[in-house]
Amino acid sequence: MKDAKEIAFLFDLDGTLLDAIPFFNQLVLESIEEMGIKLDEEKKKNLLFNAINQTPDKSSKNFIFNLFFTIGELIGITEKSKIYKLQVKAGLRYLKGMTEVDLIEGTPETLHFLNSKGYKIGLVTTSSQRDLAPKLGDLKELFDVICTREDTKKMKPHPEPILKAANDLNIIPNMCVMIGDTPDDILAGQNAKVGCTVGVLTGFSSLEIFKEFKANLILKSVAEIPDNLSDILEYF
């Protein structure tokens, strides 16, 4: 069995460690409502999920900008000025409310568990560096490396963020585990040729989606990592 110091666990943030998806969805819907646009319940339920899936080039730094144009198309907004207005309103809500986003249950325990076993722990996120302190608090200190949107030219599913994190940890990519809540996390891990990809069901993606994208393991949440550690280590 490989020494723990030779293996790194790389985590996505929003939807994986933080229960951010309901928060993101709500701030977009509230911003739309403030603009006087009415949506039926079915469209409200799936709006952000559909917009993310339909927005191309997720590895681009312009992804969030492009995402709002997709949202505009889905709700019938074609004027650029209104789309910009929607993005500004959502952005202000995000800045005001991001400290209220809760950690996924079991997150602190899992991070402390891996740390106590001697594994390297990394964070690979499309969030910006400025957002991490209010989002993670003291847990930020448990990460041996943090790779944010400012640290690479490309974002997931491009392999660059994972490759940078592995390089900073001085660990080869195929000795890394990539854990995330979206197909982009799984694809980024596969593109970087990590040893194991783990999908967690605390974000947008279902069991079927993770099976389609061939995640090596699928867990309900990161809280299940300690009990499934032996299954993860079989990939190394």
N, C-alpha and C positions, 0 to 999 in steps of 0.2 A: 504493500500500500504506500502511496506517495505521502511524503511528509506534508503536514498542514501548511507549512510556510511556502510550499511550492504551488499552492492552489489559491486562486482569488475568486471571491464571490462578488460579481458586479451587479448592482441593482439599478433599475429605473426608479424614478421618484414618484411622479403623479400617477395614481391608480395602482401603484405597486407598494410603496411605503406610506403614501398619503392618500386618504379617501377624498381625492380631489375631483373625481368625475362628476358627482352630483353638484358640487360647487361650480365647476365650469359650466355645466348645463344650465344651472339656475341663473348665473350672471348673464349669460347670453339671452335667455328667455326674458328676463326682467328688462334688459336693454331694448329688446324688440318691442315689448309691451309699452315701454316708455315712449317709443316712437309712434305709438298708436296702431300697431299692426297686430291683428288678431290671428291666432293659430288654433286649429283644432287639437284635441288632446293627443291624437295619434302622431301628428307632426311634431308636437312638443316633445313627445317621448323619444323620438328617434332622430331629431334634428341634428344634434351635434355628432352623433354616431355616423349618420349618413354623410354629413359634410366632410368629416375627416376622411372617410373612405373614398369620397369622390374628388378630393383635392389632390392633384398630381404632385410629384417630386417632393415627397415628405422630407428628403434630406436637405432641401434648400433652406437657407436662412430666411427666405421670404415666405416660408410655409404658413405662418400665422396670418400674414397679410393676405395670402391667396385663399386661406381658409374662409375669411370673412366674405370674399367675393363668391365663394361657393355657397355660403349661408344665404347671401343675398339672392342668388339664383333660386335656391330652394324655397324661399319665402316670397319671391316675386319682386324683389328690389333690383332695379337695373341701373339706377342713377349712382354714379361713383360717389357723389357728395353724400348721399344717404348711407352708403356702405361705410365710408370713412367715419361718419357720425356714429354709426352702430359700433364700429371698432373702438372709437374713443370712449363711448359710454361703457362698453364691456371692460375696457382696460382700466378705467377709473374704479369700477366695482371690484376688479381683481386686486388692485393695489390696496383698497380699503379692507377687503375681506380675507386676504390670503393667510393672515395669522389665525383665522378661526377654523382653518381646515384641520381636521383631526387625523392623527396617525391611524393607519390600518391596525386593527387589534392584533397584538402579538409582535408588532414591529420592534419595539425596544428589546423584548426578550430574545428575539431571533438574532438581532445584531450583537447583543451582549454574549449570546451563546457562541456565535461564530468567532467573536473576538477572544473569548476565553479558551477556545480550542486552538488558537494560533493561526487561523486563516486570515489572509489579507481581505480587506473589504473595500470595495470601490463603489462610487456613485457615478452613473453615466446618465445625464439628464439633459433635456432640451430647455430646462429652466435656466434663468440667468443667475449669475453669482450673487447678485444683490438680494435675490429671493430666498436663498438657502437658510440664512440665519433665522428669519421669522418662521420659516416652514419647519425646520428641523430642530431648532433650539440646541440643547446640549448634545443631542445625538450626532450632530455634525462632527464632533471630535472623535467618533468611533471609526470614521472613514480614513483609510490610508491614502486614498486618492479621490479627488472629485473632479469630474470632467463636465463642464457646462457648455452652453451654446457659444460662449465667448472663446472657448479653448480650441475649437477646430473649425475648419472651413466648411465641412459638411456635417450633417446631423444624421441620426438613425433614420432609415435602415442602412445608410452607408456605414462601412466598418470603421471609418476613421476614429470616432469617439472611443470605441472599444479598444482599438489598437493603441491609441494614445494612453488610455488608462493602464493597459497591460504593460506598455513600455515604461511608464512612470513607476509602476510597481516592480519592474525588472522581472516580470513573469511572462513566459511565452503564451500567446493567445490560446493555444489548445489546452492550457492548464487553467483556463478561466471558466466560470459558470456565469451565464447571463440570465438574469431573472427580470421579467417584465410582464406587463398586462396587455400588450398589443402585438400584432403581427410584426410591426416594425422592430420591436425588441428582439423577436425571434430571428427575423431576417438579418438584422445587424449582427447577431451572434453567429449565424451561419456564414454570413459574408466574411466575418473576421476569423472563421474557423475555430471557434471556441470549442472546448471539450463537451460542454453540456448546455442546452438551453432549457429554461424552465418558464412555462407560462402560468400566471396566477389569475384567478377568476374574480379579481376585485376591481377591474376596470371595465373597458368596453367589450372585451372579447369573451366569447363563449367557448365551451369545451370543443364544439365542432370546429370553430375557427382555428383553435390551436392545433387540432388534429390535422386540419387541412394544410397548415403551414409546418407541420412535422416538428413541433416542439418535442424535445426528448422526454420531458416530464410535464405534467399538468397538475397543479395544486390549487386548492381552494384559496389559499393566501400564503404569504410569507411565513405565517405562524406555523405552517406545517413543515417548514424546512428542517428543523431539528429532528423530527420523527422520521423524515425521509432522507436524512443525510447519507445513509448507507447506499440507498438507491442512486443518489447523485454521484457518489464516489465511484460507483461501478463504471462510470464513463472515463475514468482516469487510470 
